[in-house]
Amino acid sequence: MMPLAMIVAARGARVSGSDRSLDQGRIADKFAALEKLGIALFPQDGSGVAPGQVFVASAAVEESVQDVVAANRLGLERLSRADLLAQLFNASETRIAIGGTSGKSTVTGMIGWILDQAGCDPTIMNGAVMKNYARPDAPFASARVGASDVFVSEVDESDGSIALYTPDIAVLNNVALDHKSMDELRRLFGDFIGNAPIAVVNADNDEALALAGSNARTFGFGERAALRGLDLVERPDGVDFLANGVRVSLNVPGRHNASNALAALAAAEAAGVALAVGAAALADFAGLRRRLDLVGSRHGVTVIDDFGHNPDKIGATLDTLHAFPGRLLMMFQPHGYGPLKLMGDALAETFRTKLGVDDRLFLPDPVYYGGTVDRSAGSDALAKAIGPRASHVPRRADIGDRLVAEARAGDRILIMGARDDTLSRFAADILERLDG
């Protein structure tokens, strides 16, 4: 909701809003940044809802919330977050949409940065803060508002709203278990790329490639890819490879980011940007906040903040970190009881197969901000399914104590999870406590 509000406000609309996190006193800096943009904030008690407004709510807001009750009572026009984003996106002249169960925020940031550096002046709608655009006076740069009619946006399959978008270029990074069943994902992603004039598809992902049609331009490291990566060399702080003979050097680590870069380069080529121009731009791509984000190091211990929350993302993060020496001390906070129930078996399998012999994993209770979700399946069952290297510790504060107490020189402390902006503060606090 935040980047969408930023885009609408920058285009001249008067924007106000509410959030249960504001009422709960969490992430005050994020709400302060919104107020600096002239966006008025209200308690979620109906007091900010007024006649003449268009009422926009995310899928996480229940009908019982007082703002929703007030909007219905006043008969306001109602849109979902995806409805409004789709209206803005579909009205643009050049439309690039990025879908997939993993990596879409990074690919969106990469494509947007390439087009920006190529002089296309795009609007970028992202689900994460893009470090290239973050400044002290604009720390939450999850959107960029351009002057051209080029719109780059990640699109979401979790609520089915991916069907609302009509891209000229549809990027499909991968298809793997996340918020929906595999059959639902195949249908949603198949329609997404099938209805676009140009589809950019990951040839290294069997599920994605199986959906590709005659409109597809493929990328990957295997022989099936039209834009093919070769000679990959990983560094602790980046990765180097060739893309159809053009040297690409990234300052974000991991093979998965090399794959993300191939997706971005293929999409930018489809939009008219030469491969060499795209590769040069990516040399200055700074990455996204909470994507293998280095918080800092103290006394030989490194703290990393990461958005990993589904099996693919977590697996990619662990593979990247295990490419170099050092024990991992991890906290993974499940991003909800519903996702944990859906993905629990796959999460357990990922951790069982990816954890190192000396790694330790701590699991707090899942994120819960209220509502009617079934909470019968929790982190205790996940810890048991993973095995002896995992422990369920209900309170996050207690996990922080254990991470600080157990850390020794050479260790990496990894904080993983989604839908909770306080995780970054938690990671920063752990770094500060390592000085104690």
Order of alpha helices (4+ residues) and beta strands (2+ residues): alpha-beta-alpha-alpha-beta-beta-alpha-beta-alpha-beta-alpha-beta-beta-beta-beta-alpha-beta-alpha-beta-beta-beta-beta-alpha-alpha-beta-beta-alpha-beta-alpha-beta-alpha-beta-alpha-beta-alpha
